[in-house]
Amino acid sequence: MTDKKKDFNLEEAFSMLDKTVEKLEKEDISLEESFAEYQKGVELLKLCNDAIDRVEKKVLMLNEKGELNEF
């Protein structure tokens, strides 16, 4: 999983999530296919949440007094 996180691109993940939603919205998708797509979507969401959390932690800045402030 470390390699996935290293090569992870948030914009690409959002695009993949859009495609997953489109597949799930199709009327001719089977139950098995919908479960598989749903599972892929959940995994992508977890990766997205992890990436966003990492970015939020990096967006802390030191002010002039050396204190950490949220950006």
N, CA, C, O and CB atoms as a CASP TS submission, in Angstrom:
PFRMAT TS
TARGET T0000
AUTHOR 0000-0000-0000
METHOD Language model
MODEL 1
PARENT N/A
ATOM      1  N   MET     1       0.821  -1.198   0.000  1.00  0.00           N
ATOM      2  CA  MET     1       0.000   0.000   0.000  1.00  0.00           C
ATOM      3  C   MET     1       0.861   1.256   0.000  1.00  0.00           C
ATOM      4  O   MET     1       0.406   2.311  -0.442  1.00  0.00           O
ATOM      5  CB  MET     1      -0.932   0.001   1.202  1.00  0.00           C
ATOM      6  N   THR     2       2.086   1.164   0.483  1.00  0.00           N
ATOM      7  CA  THR     2       2.954   2.326   0.513  1.00  0.00           C
ATOM      8  C   THR     2       3.197   2.870  -0.884  1.00  0.00           C
ATOM      9  O   THR     2       3.192   4.085  -1.084  1.00  0.00           O
ATOM     10  CB  THR     2       4.270   1.982   1.174  1.00  0.00           C
ATOM     11  N   ASP     3       3.411   1.980  -1.861  1.00  0.00           N
ATOM     12  CA  ASP     3       3.624   2.428  -3.224  1.00  0.00           C
ATOM     13  C   ASP     3       2.406   3.146  -3.772  1.00  0.00           C
ATOM     14  O   ASP     3       2.538   4.136  -4.492  1.00  0.00           O
ATOM     15  CB  ASP     3       3.977   1.258  -4.108  1.00  0.00           C
ATOM     16  N   LYS     4       1.217   2.655  -3.437  1.00  0.00           N
ATOM     17  CA  LYS     4      -0.008   3.310  -3.903  1.00  0.00           C
ATOM     18  C   LYS     4      -0.085   4.732  -3.373  1.00  0.00           C
ATOM     19  O   LYS     4      -0.416   5.660  -4.111  1.00  0.00           O
ATOM     20  CB  LYS     4      -1.251   2.514  -3.470  1.00  0.00           C
ATOM     21  N   LYS     5       0.222   4.902  -2.090  1.00  0.00           N
ATOM     22  CA  LYS     5       0.149   6.232  -1.500  1.00  0.00           C
ATOM     23  C   LYS     5       1.199   7.149  -2.100  1.00  0.00           C
ATOM     24  O   LYS     5       0.950   8.341  -2.281  1.00  0.00           O
ATOM     25  CB  LYS     5       0.320   6.156   0.012  1.00  0.00           C
ATOM     26  N   LYS     6       2.380   6.604  -2.413  1.00  0.00           N
ATOM     27  CA  LYS     6       3.452   7.415  -2.976  1.00  0.00           C
ATOM     28  C   LYS     6       3.082   7.913  -4.372  1.00  0.00           C
ATOM     29  O   LYS     6       3.343   9.068  -4.705  1.00  0.00           O
ATOM     30  CB  LYS     6       4.758   6.613  -3.026  1.00  0.00           C
ATOM     31  N   ASP     7       2.482   7.059  -5.181  1.00  0.00           N
ATOM     32  CA  ASP     7       2.123   7.411  -6.550  1.00  0.00           C
ATOM     33  C   ASP     7       0.699   7.949  -6.671  1.00  0.00           C
ATOM     34  O   ASP     7       0.223   8.184  -7.782  1.00  0.00           O
ATOM     35  CB  ASP     7       2.284   6.209  -7.443  1.00  0.00           C
ATOM     36  N   PHE     8       0.026   8.143  -5.568  1.00  0.00           N
ATOM     37  CA  PHE     8      -1.375   8.526  -5.561  1.00  0.00           C
ATOM     38  C   PHE     8      -1.537   9.964  -6.045  1.00  0.00           C
ATOM     39  O   PHE     8      -0.825  10.870  -5.612  1.00  0.00           O
ATOM     40  CB  PHE     8      -1.969   8.363  -4.157  1.00  0.00           C
ATOM     41  N   ASN     9      -2.491  10.148  -6.952  1.00  0.00           N
ATOM     42  CA  ASN     9      -2.809  11.461  -7.487  1.00  0.00           C
ATOM     43  C   ASN     9      -4.276  11.742  -7.195  1.00  0.00           C
ATOM     44  O   ASN     9      -5.155  11.039  -7.694  1.00  0.00           O
ATOM     45  CB  ASN     9      -2.508  11.545  -9.019  1.00  0.00           C
ATOM     46  N   LEU    10      -4.539  12.745  -6.405  1.00  0.00           N
ATOM     47  CA  LEU    10      -5.893  13.052  -5.958  1.00  0.00           C
ATOM     48  C   LEU    10      -6.832  13.378  -7.119  1.00  0.00           C
ATOM     49  O   LEU    10      -7.986  12.949  -7.127  1.00  0.00           O
ATOM     50  CB  LEU    10      -5.861  14.210  -4.987  1.00  0.00           C
ATOM     51  N   GLU    11      -6.340  14.133  -8.092  1.00  0.00           N
ATOM     52  CA  GLU    11      -7.180  14.497  -9.235  1.00  0.00           C
ATOM     53  C   GLU    11      -7.576  13.258 -10.035  1.00  0.00           C
ATOM     54  O   GLU    11      -8.721  13.131 -10.469  1.00  0.00           O
ATOM     55  CB  GLU    11      -6.447  15.502 -10.142  1.00  0.00           C
ATOM     56  N   GLU    12      -6.628  12.352 -10.224  1.00  0.00           N
ATOM     57  CA  GLU    12      -6.932  11.112 -10.940  1.00  0.00           C
ATOM     58  C   GLU    12      -7.934  10.269 -10.161  1.00  0.00           C
ATOM     59  O   GLU    12      -8.820   9.644 -10.744  1.00  0.00           O
ATOM     60  CB  GLU    12      -5.647  10.306 -11.193  1.00  0.00           C
ATOM     61  N   ALA    13      -7.789  10.258  -8.847  1.00  0.00           N
ATOM     62  CA  ALA    13      -8.713   9.493  -8.011  1.00  0.00           C
ATOM     63  C   ALA    13     -10.129  10.046  -8.131  1.00  0.00           C
ATOM     64  O   ALA    13     -11.088   9.281  -8.219  1.00  0.00           O
ATOM     65  CB  ALA    13      -8.257   9.514  -6.543  1.00  0.00           C
ATOM     66  N   PHE    14     -10.264  11.368  -8.134  1.00  0.00           N
ATOM     67  CA  PHE    14     -11.594  11.965  -8.292  1.00  0.00           C
ATOM     68  C   PHE    14     -12.192  11.611  -9.648  1.00  0.00           C
ATOM     69  O   PHE    14     -13.390  11.350  -9.756  1.00  0.00           O
ATOM     70  CB  PHE    14     -11.521  13.493  -8.132  1.00  0.00           C
ATOM     71  N   SER    15     -11.362  11.602 -10.672  1.00  0.00           N
ATOM     72  CA  SER    15     -11.824  11.206 -12.002  1.00  0.00           C
ATOM     73  C   SER    15     -12.290   9.752 -11.993  1.00  0.00           C
ATOM     74  O   SER    15     -13.318   9.417 -12.581  1.00  0.00           O
ATOM     75  CB  SER    15     -10.705  11.404 -13.046  1.00  0.00           C
ATOM     76  N   MET    16     -11.526   8.894 -11.322  1.00  0.00           N
ATOM     77  CA  MET    16     -11.899   7.480 -11.234  1.00  0.00           C
ATOM     78  C   MET    16     -13.203   7.319 -10.456  1.00  0.00           C
ATOM     79  O   MET    16     -14.033   6.476 -10.796  1.00  0.00           O
ATOM     80  CB  MET    16     -10.773   6.661 -10.566  1.00  0.00           C
ATOM     81  N   LEU    17     -13.379   8.122  -9.418  1.00  0.00           N
ATOM     82  CA  LEU    17     -14.626   8.070  -8.653  1.00  0.00           C
ATOM     83  C   LEU    17     -15.815   8.491  -9.517  1.00  0.00           C
ATOM     84  O   LEU    17     -16.890   7.898  -9.424  1.00  0.00           O
ATOM     85  CB  LEU    17     -14.529   8.971  -7.408  1.00  0.00           C
ATOM     86  N   ASP    18     -15.627   9.506 -10.351  1.00  0.00           N
ATOM     87  CA  ASP    18     -16.688   9.927 -11.270  1.00  0.00           C
ATOM     88  C   ASP    18     -17.082   8.784 -12.208  1.00  0.00           C
ATOM     89  O   ASP    18     -18.266   8.548 -12.450  1.00  0.00           O
ATOM     90  CB  ASP    18     -16.234  11.153 -12.090  1.00  0.00           C
ATOM     91  N   LYS    19     -16.084   8.082 -12.728  1.00  0.00           N
ATOM     92  CA  LYS    19     -16.357   6.958 -13.621  1.00  0.00           C
ATOM     93  C   LYS    19     -17.068   5.832 -12.890  1.00  0.00           C
ATOM     94  O   LYS    19     -17.945   5.176 -13.451  1.00  0.00           O
ATOM     95  CB  LYS    19     -15.062   6.443 -14.238  1.00  0.00           C
ATOM     96  N   THR    20     -16.688   5.609 -11.638  1.00  0.00           N
ATOM     97  CA  THR    20     -17.341   4.577 -10.836  1.00  0.00           C
ATOM     98  C   THR    20     -18.813   4.915 -10.636  1.00  0.00           C
ATOM     99  O   THR    20     -19.677   4.046 -10.754  1.00  0.00           O
ATOM    100  CB  THR    20     -16.639   4.421  -9.475  1.00  0.00           C
ATOM    101  N   VAL    21     -19.094   6.176 -10.333  1.00  0.00           N
ATOM    102  CA  VAL    21     -20.480   6.611 -10.144  1.00  0.00           C
ATOM    103  C   VAL    21     -21.269   6.426 -11.442  1.00  0.00           C
ATOM    104  O   VAL    21     -22.410   5.963 -11.417  1.00  0.00           O
ATOM    105  CB  VAL    21     -20.532   8.095  -9.685  1.00  0.00           C
ATOM    106  N   GLU    22     -20.663   6.785 -12.568  1.00  0.00           N
ATOM    107  CA  GLU    22     -21.340   6.608 -13.856  1.00  0.00           C
ATOM    108  C   GLU    22     -21.691   5.133 -14.084  1.00  0.00           C
ATOM    109  O   GLU    22     -22.790   4.819 -14.540  1.00  0.00           O
ATOM    110  CB  GLU    22     -20.452   7.132 -15.010  1.00  0.00           C
ATOM    111  N   LYS    23     -20.761   4.236 -13.768  1.00  0.00           N
ATOM    112  CA  LYS    23     -21.022   2.804 -13.943  1.00  0.00           C
ATOM    113  C   LYS    23     -22.162   2.351 -13.036  1.00  0.00           C
ATOM    114  O   LYS    23     -23.026   1.577 -13.450  1.00  0.00           O
ATOM    115  CB  LYS    23     -19.752   1.982 -13.649  1.00  0.00           C
ATOM    116  N   LEU    24     -22.157   2.837 -11.803  1.00  0.00           N
ATOM    117  CA  LEU    24     -23.197   2.438 -10.852  1.00  0.00           C
ATOM    118  C   LEU    24     -24.575   2.972 -11.238  1.00  0.00           C
ATOM    119  O   LEU    24     -25.592   2.387 -10.867  1.00  0.00           O
ATOM    120  CB  LEU    24     -22.836   2.921  -9.459  1.00  0.00           C
ATOM    121  N   GLU    25     -24.613   4.071 -11.974  1.00  0.00           N
ATOM    122  CA  GLU    25     -25.882   4.666 -12.378  1.00  0.00           C
ATOM    123  C   GLU    25     -26.505   3.976 -13.587  1.00  0.00           C
ATOM    124  O   GLU    25     -27.674   4.204 -13.897  1.00  0.00           O
ATOM    125  CB  GLU    25     -25.685   6.125 -12.681  1.00  0.00           C
ATOM    126  N   LYS    26     -25.740   3.141 -14.264  1.00  0.00           N
ATOM    127  CA  LYS    26     -26.280   2.443 -15.425  1.00  0.00           C
ATOM    128  C   LYS    26     -27.341   1.441 -14.989  1.00  0.00           C
ATOM    129  O   LYS    26     -27.209   0.776 -13.961  1.00  0.00           O
ATOM    130  CB  LYS    26     -25.156   1.734 -16.205  1.00  0.00           C
ATOM    131  N   GLU    27     -28.389   1.349 -15.789  1.00  0.00           N
ATOM    132  CA  GLU    27     -29.487   0.452 -15.440  1.00  0.00           C
ATOM    133  C   GLU    27     -29.160  -1.007 -15.712  1.00  0.00           C
ATOM    134  O   GLU    27     -29.763  -1.893 -15.106  1.00  0.00           O
ATOM    135  CB  GLU    27     -30.725   0.839 -16.198  1.00  0.00           C
ATOM    136  N   ASP    28     -28.220  -1.278 -16.609  1.00  0.00           N
ATOM    137  CA  ASP    28     -27.942  -2.656 -16.985  1.00  0.00           C
ATOM    138  C   ASP    28     -26.791  -3.292 -16.191  1.00  0.00           C
ATOM    139  O   ASP    28     -26.319  -4.369 -16.556  1.00  0.00           O
ATOM    140  CB  ASP    28     -27.629  -2.714 -18.449  1.00  0.00           C
ATOM    141  N   ILE    29     -26.338  -2.646 -15.119  1.00  0.00           N
ATOM    142  CA  ILE    29     -25.254  -3.200 -14.319  1.00  0.00           C
ATOM    143  C   ILE    29     -25.801  -4.326 -13.432  1.00  0.00           C
ATOM    144  O   ILE    29     -26.877  -4.208 -12.847  1.00  0.00           O
ATOM    145  CB  ILE    29     -24.580  -2.091 -13.457  1.00  0.00           C
ATOM    146  N   SER    30     -25.042  -5.405 -13.349  1.00  0.00           N
ATOM    147  CA  SER    30     -25.486  -6.532 -12.528  1.00  0.00           C
ATOM    148  C   SER    30     -25.195  -6.239 -11.055  1.00  0.00           C
ATOM    149  O   SER    30     -24.427  -5.336 -10.722  1.00  0.00           O
ATOM    150  CB  SER    30     -24.788  -7.851 -12.974  1.00  0.00           C
ATOM    151  N   LEU    31     -25.812  -7.003 -10.209  1.00  0.00           N
ATOM    152  CA  LEU    31     -25.616  -6.838  -8.773  1.00  0.00           C
ATOM    153  C   LEU    31     -24.152  -7.081  -8.405  1.00  0.00           C
ATOM    154  O   LEU    31     -23.577  -6.339  -7.609  1.00  0.00           O
ATOM    155  CB  LEU    31     -26.535  -7.796  -7.989  1.00  0.00           C
ATOM    156  N   GLU    32     -23.558  -8.112  -8.981  1.00  0.00           N
ATOM    157  CA  GLU    32     -22.157  -8.427  -8.696  1.00  0.00           C
ATOM    158  C   GLU    32     -21.238  -7.293  -9.149  1.00  0.00           C
ATOM    159  O   GLU    32     -20.315  -6.908  -8.431  1.00  0.00           O
ATOM    160  CB  GLU    32     -21.754  -9.743  -9.383  1.00  0.00           C
ATOM    161  N   GLU    33     -21.496  -6.765 -10.340  1.00  0.00           N
ATOM    162  CA  GLU    33     -20.689  -5.655 -10.852  1.00  0.00           C
ATOM    163  C   GLU    33     -20.848  -4.413  -9.976  1.00  0.00           C
ATOM    164  O   GLU    33     -19.880  -3.700  -9.710  1.00  0.00           O
ATOM    165  CB  GLU    33     -21.083  -5.331 -12.304  1.00  0.00           C
ATOM    166  N   SER    34     -22.071  -4.166  -9.536  1.00  0.00           N
ATOM    167  CA  SER    34     -22.306  -2.982  -8.707  1.00  0.00           C
ATOM    168  C   SER    34     -21.587  -3.102  -7.368  1.00  0.00           C
ATOM    169  O   SER    34     -21.054  -2.112  -6.865  1.00  0.00           O
ATOM    170  CB  SER    34     -23.811  -2.776  -8.480  1.00  0.00           C
ATOM    171  N   PHE    35     -21.564  -4.302  -6.783  1.00  0.00           N
ATOM    172  CA  PHE    35     -20.823  -4.497  -5.533  1.00  0.00           C
ATOM    173  C   PHE    35     -19.329  -4.284  -5.751  1.00  0.00           C
ATOM    174  O   PHE    35     -18.665  -3.664  -4.919  1.00  0.00           O
ATOM    175  CB  PHE    35     -21.080  -5.905  -4.967  1.00  0.00           C
ATOM    176  N   ALA    36     -18.794  -4.790  -6.855  1.00  0.00           N
ATOM    177  CA  ALA    36     -17.369  -4.637  -7.163  1.00  0.00           C
ATOM    178  C   ALA    36     -17.026  -3.163  -7.360  1.00  0.00           C
ATOM    179  O   ALA    36     -16.016  -2.688  -6.840  1.00  0.00           O
ATOM    180  CB  ALA    36     -16.991  -5.449  -8.426  1.00  0.00           C
ATOM    181  N   GLU    37     -17.853  -2.440  -8.103  1.00  0.00           N
ATOM    182  CA  GLU    37     -17.621  -1.008  -8.325  1.00  0.00           C
ATOM    183  C   GLU    37     -17.731  -0.224  -7.024  1.00  0.00           C
ATOM    184  O   GLU    37     -16.945   0.688  -6.767  1.00  0.00           O
ATOM    185  CB  GLU    37     -18.617  -0.456  -9.352  1.00  0.00           C
ATOM    186  N   TYR    38     -18.712  -0.590  -6.209  1.00  0.00           N
ATOM    187  CA  TYR    38     -18.893   0.070  -4.918  1.00  0.00           C
ATOM    188  C   TYR    38     -17.650  -0.119  -4.053  1.00  0.00           C
ATOM    189  O   TYR    38     -17.177   0.825  -3.419  1.00  0.00           O
ATOM    190  CB  TYR    38     -20.144  -0.479  -4.195  1.00  0.00           C
ATOM    191  N   GLN    39     -17.126  -1.342  -4.030  1.00  0.00           N
ATOM    192  CA  GLN    39     -15.936  -1.636  -3.239  1.00  0.00           C
ATOM    193  C   GLN    39     -14.738  -0.815  -3.732  1.00  0.00           C
ATOM    194  O   GLN    39     -13.981  -0.276  -2.925  1.00  0.00           O
ATOM    195  CB  GLN    39     -15.614  -3.140  -3.297  1.00  0.00           C
ATOM    196  N   LYS    40     -14.567  -0.721  -5.049  1.00  0.00           N
ATOM    197  CA  LYS    40     -13.493   0.094  -5.608  1.00  0.00           C
ATOM    198  C   LYS    40     -13.658   1.556  -5.179  1.00  0.00           C
ATOM    199  O   LYS    40     -12.687   2.221  -4.818  1.00  0.00           O
ATOM    200  CB  LYS    40     -13.474  -0.019  -7.151  1.00  0.00           C
ATOM    201  N   GLY    41     -14.884   2.036  -5.223  1.00  0.00           N
ATOM    202  CA  GLY    41     -15.163   3.412  -4.834  1.00  0.00           C
ATOM    203  C   GLY    41     -14.837   3.686  -3.378  1.00  0.00           C
ATOM    204  O   GLY    41     -14.280   4.734  -3.051  1.00  0.00           O
ATOM    205  N   VAL    42     -15.176   2.758  -2.508  1.00  0.00           N
ATOM    206  CA  VAL    42     -14.889   2.915  -1.082  1.00  0.00           C
ATOM    207  C   VAL    42     -13.377   2.967  -0.852  1.00  0.00           C
ATOM    208  O   VAL    42     -12.893   3.784  -0.069  1.00  0.00           O
ATOM    209  CB  VAL    42     -15.523   1.758  -0.265  1.00  0.00           C
ATOM    210  N   GLU    43     -12.640   2.097  -1.531  1.00  0.00           N
ATOM    211  CA  GLU    43     -11.178   2.096  -1.396  1.00  0.00           C
ATOM    212  C   GLU    43     -10.586   3.418  -1.897  1.00  0.00           C
ATOM    213  O   GLU    43      -9.677   3.968  -1.274  1.00  0.00           O
ATOM    214  CB  GLU    43     -10.565   0.908  -2.175  1.00  0.00           C
ATOM    215  N   LEU    44     -11.098   3.919  -3.012  1.00  0.00           N
ATOM    216  CA  LEU    44     -10.636   5.208  -3.529  1.00  0.00           C
ATOM    217  C   LEU    44     -10.933   6.340  -2.548  1.00  0.00           C
ATOM    218  O   LEU    44     -10.101   7.223  -2.338  1.00  0.00           O
ATOM    219  CB  LEU    44     -11.290   5.502  -4.880  1.00  0.00           C
ATOM    220  N   LEU    45     -12.117   6.309  -1.955  1.00  0.00           N
ATOM    221  CA  LEU    45     -12.469   7.341  -0.979  1.00  0.00           C
ATOM    222  C   LEU    45     -11.529   7.316   0.220  1.00  0.00           C
ATOM    223  O   LEU    45     -11.147   8.367   0.736  1.00  0.00           O
ATOM    224  CB  LEU    45     -13.913   7.160  -0.513  1.00  0.00           C
ATOM    225  N   LYS    46     -11.157   6.122   0.663  1.00  0.00           N
ATOM    226  CA  LYS    46     -10.214   6.013   1.777  1.00  0.00           C
ATOM    227  C   LYS    46      -8.877   6.633   1.408  1.00  0.00           C
ATOM    228  O   LYS    46      -8.291   7.374   2.198  1.00  0.00           O
ATOM    229  CB  LYS    46     -10.022   4.545   2.185  1.00  0.00           C
ATOM    230  N   LEU    47      -8.392   6.329   0.201  1.00  0.00           N
ATOM    231  CA  LEU    47      -7.131   6.904  -0.255  1.00  0.00           C
ATOM    232  C   LEU    47      -7.224   8.424  -0.356  1.00  0.00           C
ATOM    233  O   LEU    47      -6.290   9.137   0.013  1.00  0.00           O
ATOM    234  CB  LEU    47      -6.734   6.310  -1.608  1.00  0.00           C
ATOM    235  N   CYS    48      -8.359   8.915  -0.861  1.00  0.00           N
ATOM    236  CA  CYS    48      -8.567  10.366  -0.972  1.00  0.00           C
ATOM    237  C   CYS    48      -8.552  11.016   0.409  1.00  0.00           C
ATOM    238  O   CYS    48      -7.900  12.041   0.609  1.00  0.00           O
ATOM    239  CB  CYS    48      -9.903  10.672  -1.692  1.00  0.00           C
ATOM    240  N   ASN    49      -9.260  10.430   1.348  1.00  0.00           N
ATOM    241  CA  ASN    49      -9.298  10.977   2.708  1.00  0.00           C
ATOM    242  C   ASN    49      -7.911  11.005   3.329  1.00  0.00           C
ATOM    243  O   ASN    49      -7.541  11.982   3.980  1.00  0.00           O
ATOM    244  CB  ASN    49     -10.247  10.158   3.587  1.00  0.00           C
ATOM    245  N   ASP    50      -7.142   9.940   3.134  1.00  0.00           N
ATOM    246  CA  ASP    50      -5.771   9.907   3.652  1.00  0.00           C
ATOM    247  C   ASP    50      -4.922  11.003   3.021  1.00  0.00           C
ATOM    248  O   ASP    50      -4.159  11.676   3.714  1.00  0.00           O
ATOM    249  CB  ASP    50      -5.133   8.535   3.395  1.00  0.00           C
ATOM    250  N   ALA    51      -5.052  11.183   1.711  1.00  0.00           N
ATOM    251  CA  ALA    51      -4.275  12.206   1.010  1.00  0.00           C
ATOM    252  C   ALA    51      -4.655  13.600   1.488  1.00  0.00           C
ATOM    253  O   ALA    51      -3.786  14.447   1.695  1.00  0.00           O
ATOM    254  CB  ALA    51      -4.482  12.095  -0.504  1.00  0.00           C
ATOM    255  N   ILE    52      -5.935  13.838   1.661  1.00  0.00           N
ATOM    256  CA  ILE    52      -6.402  15.153   2.128  1.00  0.00           C
ATOM    257  C   ILE    52      -5.905  15.407   3.542  1.00  0.00           C
ATOM    258  O   ILE    52      -5.490  16.520   3.863  1.00  0.00           O
ATOM    259  CB  ILE    52      -7.950  15.242   2.079  1.00  0.00           C
ATOM    260  N   ASP    53      -5.942  14.378   4.393  1.00  0.00           N
ATOM    261  CA  ASP    53      -5.424  14.531   5.757  1.00  0.00           C
ATOM    262  C   ASP    53      -3.941  14.883   5.752  1.00  0.00           C
ATOM    263  O   ASP    53      -3.501  15.733   6.527  1.00  0.00           O
ATOM    264  CB  ASP    53      -5.652  13.248   6.560  1.00  0.00           C
ATOM    265  N   ARG    54      -3.168  14.233   4.881  1.00  0.00           N
ATOM    266  CA  ARG    54      -1.733  14.532   4.801  1.00  0.00           C
ATOM    267  C   ARG    54      -1.504  15.977   4.352  1.00  0.00           C
ATOM    268  O   ARG    54      -0.630  16.664   4.881  1.00  0.00           O
ATOM    269  CB  ARG    54      -1.032  13.557   3.830  1.00  0.00           C
ATOM    270  N   VAL    55      -2.281  16.426   3.389  1.00  0.00           N
ATOM    271  CA  VAL    55      -2.137  17.802   2.899  1.00  0.00           C
ATOM    272  C   VAL    55      -2.502  18.791   3.995  1.00  0.00           C
ATOM    273  O   VAL    55      -1.811  19.792   4.185  1.00  0.00           O
ATOM    274  CB  VAL    55      -3.019  18.037   1.653  1.00  0.00           C
ATOM    275  N   GLU    56      -3.582  18.518   4.716  1.00  0.00           N
ATOM    276  CA  GLU    56      -3.997  19.427   5.787  1.00  0.00           C
ATOM    277  C   GLU    56      -2.907  19.558   6.846  1.00  0.00           C
ATOM    278  O   GLU    56      -2.680  20.643   7.380  1.00  0.00           O
ATOM    279  CB  GLU    56      -5.302  18.935   6.431  1.00  0.00           C
ATOM    280  N   LYS    57      -2.238  18.451   7.146  1.00  0.00           N
ATOM    281  CA  LYS    57      -1.165  18.499   8.141  1.00  0.00           C
ATOM    282  C   LYS    57       0.026  19.305   7.638  1.00  0.00           C
ATOM    283  O   LYS    57       0.726  19.937   8.429  1.00  0.00           O
ATOM    284  CB  LYS    57      -0.719  17.084   8.508  1.00  0.00           C
ATOM    285  N   LYS    58       0.260  19.288   6.335  1.00  0.00           N
ATOM    286  CA  LYS    58       1.372  20.042   5.759  1.00  0.00           C
ATOM    287  C   LYS    58       1.082  21.526   5.671  1.00  0.00           C
ATOM    288  O   LYS    58       1.995  22.337   5.514  1.00  0.00           O
ATOM    289  CB  LYS    58       1.702  19.513   4.390  1.00  0.00           C
ATOM    290  N   VAL    59      -0.197  21.883   5.771  1.00  0.00           N
ATOM    291  CA  VAL    59      -0.584  23.278   5.590  1.00  0.00           C
ATOM    292  C   VAL    59      -0.505  24.038   6.909  1.00  0.00           C
ATOM    293  O   VAL    59      -1.124  25.090   7.070  1.00  0.00           O
ATOM    294  CB  VAL    59      -1.998  23.371   5.008  1.00  0.00           C
ATOM    295  N   LEU    60       0.253  23.501   7.839  1.00  0.00           N
ATOM    296  CA  LEU    60       0.518  24.241   9.074  1.00  0.00           C
ATOM    297  C   LEU    60       1.734  25.122   8.825  1.00  0.00           C
ATOM    298  O   LEU    60       2.720  24.692   8.226  1.00  0.00           O
ATOM    299  CB  LEU    60       0.754  23.271  10.299  1.00  0.00           C
ATOM    300  N   MET    61       1.648  26.339   9.285  1.00  0.00           N
ATOM    301  CA  MET    61       2.751  27.278   9.056  1.00  0.00           C
ATOM    302  C   MET    61       3.248  27.819  10.392  1.00  0.00           C
ATOM    303  O   MET    61       2.481  27.982  11.341  1.00  0.00           O
ATOM    304  CB  MET    61       2.305  28.444   8.127  1.00  0.00           C
ATOM    305  N   LEU    62       4.537  28.092  10.442  1.00  0.00           N
ATOM    306  CA  LEU    62       5.108  28.743  11.622  1.00  0.00           C
ATOM    307  C   LEU    62       4.912  30.245  11.499  1.00  0.00           C
ATOM    308  O   LEU    62       5.220  30.844  10.469  1.00  0.00           O
ATOM    309  CB  LEU    62       6.618  28.396  11.784  1.00  0.00           C
ATOM    310  N   ASN    63       4.399  30.837  12.555  1.00  0.00           N
ATOM    311  CA  ASN    63       4.278  32.296  12.521  1.00  0.00           C
ATOM    312  C   ASN    63       5.587  32.917  13.003  1.00  0.00           C
ATOM    313  O   ASN    63       6.553  32.194  13.246  1.00  0.00           O
ATOM    314  CB  ASN    63       3.080  32.782  13.399  1.00  0.00           C
ATOM    315  N   GLU    64       5.637  34.213  13.143  1.00  0.00           N
ATOM    316  CA  GLU    64       6.873  34.903  13.488  1.00  0.00           C
ATOM    317  C   GLU    64       7.394  34.499  14.867  1.00  0.00           C
ATOM    318  O   GLU    64       8.598  34.573  15.115  1.00  0.00           O
ATOM    319  CB  GLU    64       6.657  36.401  13.439  1.00  0.00           C
ATOM    320  N   LYS    65       6.511  34.078  15.760  1.00  0.00           N
ATOM    321  CA  LYS    65       6.917  33.681  17.112  1.00  0.00           C
ATOM    322  C   LYS    65       7.299  32.212  17.184  1.00  0.00           C
ATOM    323  O   LYS    65       7.653  31.716  18.255  1.00  0.00           O
ATOM    324  CB  LYS    65       5.801  33.965  18.099  1.00  0.00           C
ATOM    325  N   GLY    66       7.233  31.510  16.058  1.00  0.00           N
ATOM    326  CA  GLY    66       7.587  30.096  16.037  1.00  0.00           C
ATOM    327  C   GLY    66       6.449  29.184  16.447  1.00  0.00           C
ATOM    328  O   GLY    66       6.660  28.002  16.722  1.00  0.00           O
ATOM    329  N   GLU    67       5.241  29.731  16.489  1.00  0.00           N
ATOM    330  CA  GLU    67       4.075  28.918  16.847  1.00  0.00           C
ATOM    331  C   GLU    67       3.423  28.368  15.589  1.00  0.00           C
ATOM    332  O   GLU    67       3.459  28.990  14.528  1.00  0.00           O
ATOM    333  CB  GLU    67       3.056  29.744  17.665  1.00  0.00           C
ATOM    334  N   LEU    68       2.829  27.197  15.726  1.00  0.00           N
ATOM    335  CA  LEU    68       2.124  26.614  14.598  1.00  0.00           C
ATOM    336  C   LEU    68       0.715  27.189  14.501  1.00  0.00           C
ATOM    337  O   LEU    68      -0.013  27.266  15.490  1.00  0.00           O
ATOM    338  CB  LEU    68       2.074  25.086  14.724  1.00  0.00           C
ATOM    339  N   ASN    69       0.354  27.584  13.301  1.00  0.00           N
ATOM    340  CA  ASN    69      -1.000  28.082  13.032  1.00  0.00           C
ATOM    341  C   ASN    69      -1.559  27.352  11.821  1.00  0.00           C
ATOM    342  O   ASN    69      -0.820  27.026  10.892  1.00  0.00           O
ATOM    343  CB  ASN    69      -1.002  29.627  12.795  1.00  0.00           C
ATOM    344  N   GLU    70      -2.841  27.099  11.830  1.00  0.00           N
ATOM    345  CA  GLU    70      -3.450  26.512  10.654  1.00  0.00           C
ATOM    346  C   GLU    70      -3.512  27.569   9.569  1.00  0.00           C
ATOM    347  O   GLU    70      -3.794  28.736   9.840  1.00  0.00           O
ATOM    348  CB  GLU    70      -4.858  25.951  10.970  1.00  0.00           C
ATOM    349  N   PHE    71      -3.247  27.154   8.342  1.00  0.00           N
ATOM    350  CA  PHE    71      -3.264  28.060   7.200  1.00  0.00           C
ATOM    351  C   PHE    71      -4.674  28.295   6.780  1.00  0.00           C
ATOM    352  O   PHE    71      -4.919  29.034   5.827  1.00  0.00           O
ATOM    353  CB  PHE    71      -2.446  27.514   6.036  1.00  0.00           C
TER
END
